[in-house]
Amino acid sequence: MHFTVGDIIVHPIYGIGKVVGIEDLQYQGSETHPFYKISLDNGMIWVQVDDAGEARLRPLTPPGELETYRLVLTSPPTPLSDD
């Protein structure tokens, strides 16, 4: 498992949340699978613990890295190589 209880994550649709548990759930009569239980400001979501589920989640960007990204995004474009 990539994330643990207490981790702050970002979901591409629902935004920032916190992993508050990992539960084994059954979905539509299939076998039981582990799911991240994620608390959001406006509710709760569950995301399956697997490569596809974890691909939808990312950790929160550390504050120390934000200035680097701001500089990249506000700098003039750099031409790409023709190769």
MODELLER restraints for C-alpha pairs under 7 A, 6 or more apart:
rsr = mdl.restraints
at = mdl.atoms
rsr.add(forms.Gaussian(group=physical.xy_distance, feature=features.Distance(at['CA:1:A'], at['CA:49:A']), mean=6.79, stdev=0.5))
rsr.add(forms.Gaussian(group=physical.xy_distance, feature=features.Distance(at['CA:4:A'], at['CA:19:A']), mean=6.78, stdev=0.5))
rsr.add(forms.Gaussian(group=physical.xy_distance, feature=features.Distance(at['CA:5:A'], at['CA:19:A']), mean=5.01, stdev=0.5))
rsr.add(forms.Gaussian(group=physical.xy_distance, feature=features.Distance(at['CA:5:A'], at['CA:20:A']), mean=5.23, stdev=0.5))
rsr.add(forms.Gaussian(group=physical.xy_distance, feature=features.Distance(at['CA:5:A'], at['CA:21:A']), mean=5.48, stdev=0.5))
rsr.add(forms.Gaussian(group=physical.xy_distance, feature=features.Distance(at['CA:6:A'], at['CA:18:A']), mean=6.15, stdev=0.5))
rsr.add(forms.Gaussian(group=physical.xy_distance, feature=features.Distance(at['CA:6:A'], at['CA:19:A']), mean=5.35, stdev=0.5))
rsr.add(forms.Gaussian(group=physical.xy_distance, feature=features.Distance(at['CA:6:A'], at['CA:20:A']), mean=5.97, stdev=0.5))
rsr.add(forms.Gaussian(group=physical.xy_distance, feature=features.Distance(at['CA:7:A'], at['CA:18:A']), mean=5.75, stdev=0.5))
rsr.add(forms.Gaussian(group=physical.xy_distance, feature=features.Distance(at['CA:7:A'], at['CA:19:A']), mean=5.47, stdev=0.5))
rsr.add(forms.Gaussian(group=physical.xy_distance, feature=features.Distance(at['CA:8:A'], at['CA:17:A']), mean=5.83, stdev=0.5))
rsr.add(forms.Gaussian(group=physical.xy_distance, feature=features.Distance(at['CA:8:A'], at['CA:18:A']), mean=4.48, stdev=0.5))
rsr.add(forms.Gaussian(group=physical.xy_distance, feature=features.Distance(at['CA:8:A'], at['CA:19:A']), mean=6.48, stdev=0.5))
rsr.add(forms.Gaussian(group=physical.xy_distance, feature=features.Distance(at['CA:8:A'], at['CA:59:A']), mean=6.26, stdev=0.5))
rsr.add(forms.Gaussian(group=physical.xy_distance, feature=features.Distance(at['CA:8:A'], at['CA:60:A']), mean=5.98, stdev=0.5))
rsr.add(forms.Gaussian(group=physical.xy_distance, feature=features.Distance(at['CA:9:A'], at['CA:16:A']), mean=5.76, stdev=0.5))
rsr.add(forms.Gaussian(group=physical.xy_distance, feature=features.Distance(at['CA:9:A'], at['CA:17:A']), mean=5.43, stdev=0.5))
rsr.add(forms.Gaussian(group=physical.xy_distance, feature=features.Distance(at['CA:9:A'], at['CA:18:A']), mean=5.93, stdev=0.5))
rsr.add(forms.Gaussian(group=physical.xy_distance, feature=features.Distance(at['CA:9:A'], at['CA:57:A']), mean=6.39, stdev=0.5))
rsr.add(forms.Gaussian(group=physical.xy_distance, feature=features.Distance(at['CA:9:A'], at['CA:58:A']), mean=5.55, stdev=0.5))
rsr.add(forms.Gaussian(group=physical.xy_distance, feature=features.Distance(at['CA:9:A'], at['CA:59:A']), mean=4.46, stdev=0.5))
rsr.add(forms.Gaussian(group=physical.xy_distance, feature=features.Distance(at['CA:9:A'], at['CA:60:A']), mean=5.28, stdev=0.5))
rsr.add(forms.Gaussian(group=physical.xy_distance, feature=features.Distance(at['CA:10:A'], at['CA:16:A']), mean=4.43, stdev=0.5))
rsr.add(forms.Gaussian(group=physical.xy_distance, feature=features.Distance(at['CA:10:A'], at['CA:17:A']), mean=6.21, stdev=0.5))
rsr.add(forms.Gaussian(group=physical.xy_distance, feature=features.Distance(at['CA:10:A'], at['CA:57:A']), mean=5.71, stdev=0.5))
rsr.add(forms.Gaussian(group=physical.xy_distance, feature=features.Distance(at['CA:10:A'], at['CA:58:A']), mean=5.32, stdev=0.5))
rsr.add(forms.Gaussian(group=physical.xy_distance, feature=features.Distance(at['CA:10:A'], at['CA:59:A']), mean=6.06, stdev=0.5))
rsr.add(forms.Gaussian(group=physical.xy_distance, feature=features.Distance(at['CA:10:A'], at['CA:60:A']), mean=6.03, stdev=0.5))
rsr.add(forms.Gaussian(group=physical.xy_distance, feature=features.Distance(at['CA:11:A'], at['CA:56:A']), mean=6.22, stdev=0.5))
rsr.add(forms.Gaussian(group=physical.xy_distance, feature=features.Distance(at['CA:11:A'], at['CA:57:A']), mean=5.01, stdev=0.5))
rsr.add(forms.Gaussian(group=physical.xy_distance, feature=features.Distance(at['CA:11:A'], at['CA:58:A']), mean=6.88, stdev=0.5))
rsr.add(forms.Gaussian(group=physical.xy_distance, feature=features.Distance(at['CA:12:A'], at['CA:56:A']), mean=6.58, stdev=0.5))
rsr.add(forms.Gaussian(group=physical.xy_distance, feature=features.Distance(at['CA:16:A'], at['CA:40:A']), mean=6.70, stdev=0.5))
rsr.add(forms.Gaussian(group=physical.xy_distance, feature=features.Distance(at['CA:17:A'], at['CA:38:A']), mean=5.98, stdev=0.5))
rsr.add(forms.Gaussian(group=physical.xy_distance, feature=features.Distance(at['CA:17:A'], at['CA:39:A']), mean=5.40, stdev=0.5))
rsr.add(forms.Gaussian(group=physical.xy_distance, feature=features.Distance(at['CA:17:A'], at['CA:40:A']), mean=4.62, stdev=0.5))
rsr.add(forms.Gaussian(group=physical.xy_distance, feature=features.Distance(at['CA:18:A'], at['CA:38:A']), mean=5.35, stdev=0.5))
rsr.add(forms.Gaussian(group=physical.xy_distance, feature=features.Distance(at['CA:18:A'], at['CA:39:A']), mean=5.25, stdev=0.5))
rsr.add(forms.Gaussian(group=physical.xy_distance, feature=features.Distance(at['CA:18:A'], at['CA:40:A']), mean=6.79, stdev=0.5))
rsr.add(forms.Gaussian(group=physical.xy_distance, feature=features.Distance(at['CA:19:A'], at['CA:36:A']), mean=6.41, stdev=0.5))
rsr.add(forms.Gaussian(group=physical.xy_distance, feature=features.Distance(at['CA:19:A'], at['CA:37:A']), mean=5.82, stdev=0.5))
rsr.add(forms.Gaussian(group=physical.xy_distance, feature=features.Distance(at['CA:19:A'], at['CA:38:A']), mean=4.50, stdev=0.5))
rsr.add(forms.Gaussian(group=physical.xy_distance, feature=features.Distance(at['CA:19:A'], at['CA:39:A']), mean=6.42, stdev=0.5))
rsr.add(forms.Gaussian(group=physical.xy_distance, feature=features.Distance(at['CA:20:A'], at['CA:37:A']), mean=5.70, stdev=0.5))
rsr.add(forms.Gaussian(group=physical.xy_distance, feature=features.Distance(at['CA:20:A'], at['CA:38:A']), mean=5.72, stdev=0.5))
rsr.add(forms.Gaussian(group=physical.xy_distance, feature=features.Distance(at['CA:20:A'], at['CA:39:A']), mean=6.37, stdev=0.5))
rsr.add(forms.Gaussian(group=physical.xy_distance, feature=features.Distance(at['CA:21:A'], at['CA:36:A']), mean=6.04, stdev=0.5))
rsr.add(forms.Gaussian(group=physical.xy_distance, feature=features.Distance(at['CA:21:A'], at['CA:37:A']), mean=4.95, stdev=0.5))
rsr.add(forms.Gaussian(group=physical.xy_distance, feature=features.Distance(at['CA:22:A'], at['CA:34:A']), mean=6.40, stdev=0.5))
rsr.add(forms.Gaussian(group=physical.xy_distance, feature=features.Distance(at['CA:22:A'], at['CA:35:A']), mean=5.52, stdev=0.5))
rsr.add(forms.Gaussian(group=physical.xy_distance, feature=features.Distance(at['CA:22:A'], at['CA:36:A']), mean=4.63, stdev=0.5))
rsr.add(forms.Gaussian(group=physical.xy_distance, feature=features.Distance(at['CA:22:A'], at['CA:37:A']), mean=5.69, stdev=0.5))
rsr.add(forms.Gaussian(group=physical.xy_distance, feature=features.Distance(at['CA:23:A'], at['CA:34:A']), mean=5.38, stdev=0.5))
rsr.add(forms.Gaussian(group=physical.xy_distance, feature=features.Distance(at['CA:23:A'], at['CA:35:A']), mean=5.29, stdev=0.5))
rsr.add(forms.Gaussian(group=physical.xy_distance, feature=features.Distance(at['CA:23:A'], at['CA:36:A']), mean=6.56, stdev=0.5))
rsr.add(forms.Gaussian(group=physical.xy_distance, feature=features.Distance(at['CA:23:A'], at['CA:37:A']), mean=6.87, stdev=0.5))
rsr.add(forms.Gaussian(group=physical.xy_distance, feature=features.Distance(at['CA:24:A'], at['CA:32:A']), mean=5.94, stdev=0.5))
rsr.add(forms.Gaussian(group=physical.xy_distance, feature=features.Distance(at['CA:24:A'], at['CA:33:A']), mean=5.23, stdev=0.5))
rsr.add(forms.Gaussian(group=physical.xy_distance, feature=features.Distance(at['CA:24:A'], at['CA:34:A']), mean=4.21, stdev=0.5))
rsr.add(forms.Gaussian(group=physical.xy_distance, feature=features.Distance(at['CA:24:A'], at['CA:35:A']), mean=6.10, stdev=0.5))
rsr.add(forms.Gaussian(group=physical.xy_distance, feature=features.Distance(at['CA:25:A'], at['CA:32:A']), mean=5.22, stdev=0.5))
rsr.add(forms.Gaussian(group=physical.xy_distance, feature=features.Distance(at['CA:25:A'], at['CA:33:A']), mean=5.55, stdev=0.5))
rsr.add(forms.Gaussian(group=physical.xy_distance, feature=features.Distance(at['CA:25:A'], at['CA:34:A']), mean=6.19, stdev=0.5))
rsr.add(forms.Gaussian(group=physical.xy_distance, feature=features.Distance(at['CA:25:A'], at['CA:35:A']), mean=6.70, stdev=0.5))
rsr.add(forms.Gaussian(group=physical.xy_distance, feature=features.Distance(at['CA:26:A'], at['CA:32:A']), mean=4.42, stdev=0.5))
rsr.add(forms.Gaussian(group=physical.xy_distance, feature=features.Distance(at['CA:26:A'], at['CA:33:A']), mean=6.38, stdev=0.5))
rsr.add(forms.Gaussian(group=physical.xy_distance, feature=features.Distance(at['CA:34:A'], at['CA:48:A']), mean=6.12, stdev=0.5))
rsr.add(forms.Gaussian(group=physical.xy_distance, feature=features.Distance(at['CA:34:A'], at['CA:49:A']), mean=5.55, stdev=0.5))
rsr.add(forms.Gaussian(group=physical.xy_distance, feature=features.Distance(at['CA:35:A'], at['CA:46:A']), mean=5.83, stdev=0.5))
rsr.add(forms.Gaussian(group=physical.xy_distance, feature=features.Distance(at['CA:35:A'], at['CA:47:A']), mean=5.27, stdev=0.5))
rsr.add(forms.Gaussian(group=physical.xy_distance, feature=features.Distance(at['CA:35:A'], at['CA:48:A']), mean=4.16, stdev=0.5))
rsr.add(forms.Gaussian(group=physical.xy_distance, feature=features.Distance(at['CA:35:A'], at['CA:49:A']), mean=5.08, stdev=0.5))
rsr.add(forms.Gaussian(group=physical.xy_distance, feature=features.Distance(at['CA:36:A'], at['CA:46:A']), mean=5.39, stdev=0.5))
rsr.add(forms.Gaussian(group=physical.xy_distance, feature=features.Distance(at['CA:36:A'], at['CA:47:A']), mean=5.14, stdev=0.5))
rsr.add(forms.Gaussian(group=physical.xy_distance, feature=features.Distance(at['CA:36:A'], at['CA:48:A']), mean=6.16, stdev=0.5))
rsr.add(forms.Gaussian(group=physical.xy_distance, feature=features.Distance(at['CA:36:A'], at['CA:49:A']), mean=6.26, stdev=0.5))
rsr.add(forms.Gaussian(group=physical.xy_distance, feature=features.Distance(at['CA:37:A'], at['CA:45:A']), mean=6.09, stdev=0.5))
rsr.add(forms.Gaussian(group=physical.xy_distance, feature=features.Distance(at['CA:37:A'], at['CA:46:A']), mean=4.70, stdev=0.5))
rsr.add(forms.Gaussian(group=physical.xy_distance, feature=features.Distance(at['CA:37:A'], at['CA:47:A']), mean=6.85, stdev=0.5))
rsr.add(forms.Gaussian(group=physical.xy_distance, feature=features.Distance(at['CA:38:A'], at['CA:44:A']), mean=5.65, stdev=0.5))
rsr.add(forms.Gaussian(group=physical.xy_distance, feature=features.Distance(at['CA:38:A'], at['CA:45:A']), mean=5.26, stdev=0.5))
rsr.add(forms.Gaussian(group=physical.xy_distance, feature=features.Distance(at['CA:38:A'], at['CA:46:A']), mean=5.98, stdev=0.5))
rsr.add(forms.Gaussian(group=physical.xy_distance, feature=features.Distance(at['CA:39:A'], at['CA:45:A']), mean=6.68, stdev=0.5))
rsr.add(forms.Gaussian(group=physical.xy_distance, feature=features.Distance(at['CA:47:A'], at['CA:53:A']), mean=5.74, stdev=0.5))
